[in-house]
């Protein structure tokens, strides 16, 4: 019986080996194709994520630029306001006759500036002694 099996296998060893080689080649090709398809899906997902991140960065950069422009404008207006107050103070120093009428106006302007500058800090908003 064993000799019959060996004789049968001996005659069909080459076809069995070829069939096994073809089967292994097909399985390897299928596995490589599956890996390639998975890599393509991963690359597509990474591309979409990168595009979304780039769009979010562009939006954040634009918003940041708008904030900088707004802060720059606000700083320029505050500088101009301070320059006008300094000029008014210099006029009052030169001509004290206007001081009586301008004192309440200047006091109100100083209070408004102090309130705007220290809106979140009540201790700093207190009038100096």
C-alpha positions in Angstrom: 0.0 0.0 0.0 2.8 2.4 0.9 4.6 1.5 -2.3 1.5 2.3 -4.3 1.2 5.7 -2.7 4.8 6.4 -3.4 4.5 5.2 -7.0 1.4 7.5 -7.5 3.2 10.4 -5.9 6.3 9.7 -7.9 4.5 10.0 -11.2 2.5 13.1 -10.2 5.2 15.0 -8.2 6.0 17.5 -11.0 2.3 18.4 -11.7 1.6 18.7 -8.0 4.7 20.9 -7.5 3.7 23.1 -10.5 0.1 23.4 -9.1 1.5 24.4 -5.7 3.8 27.0 -7.3 1.0 28.5 -9.3 -1.3 28.6 -6.2 1.4 30.3 -4.2 2.0 32.8 -7.0 -1.7 33.6 -7.1 -2.0 33.9 -3.4 1.1 36.2 -3.3 -0.3 38.3 -6.1 -3.6 38.6 -4.3 -1.9 39.6 -1.0 0.2 42.2 -2.8 -2.8 43.6 -4.6 -4.7 43.8 -1.2 -1.7 45.6 0.4 -1.5 48.0 -2.6 -5.2 48.8 -2.4 -5.0 49.4 1.4 -2.0 51.7 0.8 -4.0 53.6 -1.8 -6.9 54.1 0.7 -4.5 55.2 3.4 -2.8 57.7 1.0 -6.2 59.1 -0.1 -7.3 59.5 3.6 -4.0 61.2 4.4 -4.4 63.5 1.4 -7.9 64.5 2.5 -6.6 65.1 6.0 -3.7 67.2 4.7 -6.0 69.3 2.5 -8.4 69.9 5.4 -5.5 70.9 7.7 -4.2 73.3 5.0 -7.6 74.9 4.6 -8.0 75.3 8.4 -4.5 76.8 8.5 -5.4 79.3 5.8 -8.6 80.3 7.6 -6.8 80.7 10.9 -4.1 82.8 9.2 -6.7 85.0 7.6 -8.5 85.5 10.9 -5.2 86.2 12.6 -4.4 88.9 10.0 -7.8 90.5 10.6 -7.2 90.5 14.4 -3.7 92.1 13.9 -5.2 94.7 11.6 -8.0 95.5 14.1 -5.5 95.7 17.0 -3.2 97.9 14.9 -6.0 100.3 14.1 -7.1 100.4 17.7 -3.5 101.2 18.8 -3.2 103.9 16.2 -6.5 105.5 17.4 -5.3 105.3 21.0 -2.0 106.9 20.0 -3.8 109.8 18.2 -6.1 110.3 21.2 -3.2 110.4 23.6 -1.4 112.9 21.3 -4.5 115.1 21.3 -4.8 115.0 25.1 -1.1 115.8 25.4 -1.5 118.8 23.1 -4.5 119.9 25.1 -2.6 119.6 28.3 0.3 121.6 26.8 -2.2 124.4 25.8 -3.5 124.4 29.4 0.0 124.7 30.8 0.7 127.7 28.6 -2.6 129.5 29.2 -4.0 128.7 32.7 -7.1 130.8 32.1 -8.7 127.9 30.2 -8.0 125.5 33.0 -11.1 126.2 35.0 -13.4 125.4 32.0 -11.4 122.5 30.7 -10.8 120.7 34.0 -14.1 118.8 33.9 -13.6 117.9 30.2 -10.1 116.6 30.8 -11.3 114.8 33.9 -14.0 113.0 31.9 -11.5 112.2 29.1 -9.0 110.7 31.7 -11.8 108.7 33.3 -12.9 107.3 29.9 -9.3 106.4 29.1 -8.8 104.8 32.5 -12.0 102.8 32.2 -11.1 101.6 28.7 -7.6 100.7 29.6 -8.5 98.8 32.8 -11.9 97.3 32.0 -11.0 94.0 33.6 -8.9 95.3 36.5 -11.0 97.1 39.2 -7.9 97.8 41.4 -6.2 99.7 38.5 -9.4 101.6 37.7 -9.4 103.3 41.1 -8.5 106.9 40.9 -5.0 107.7 42.3 -4.7 109.4 45.7 
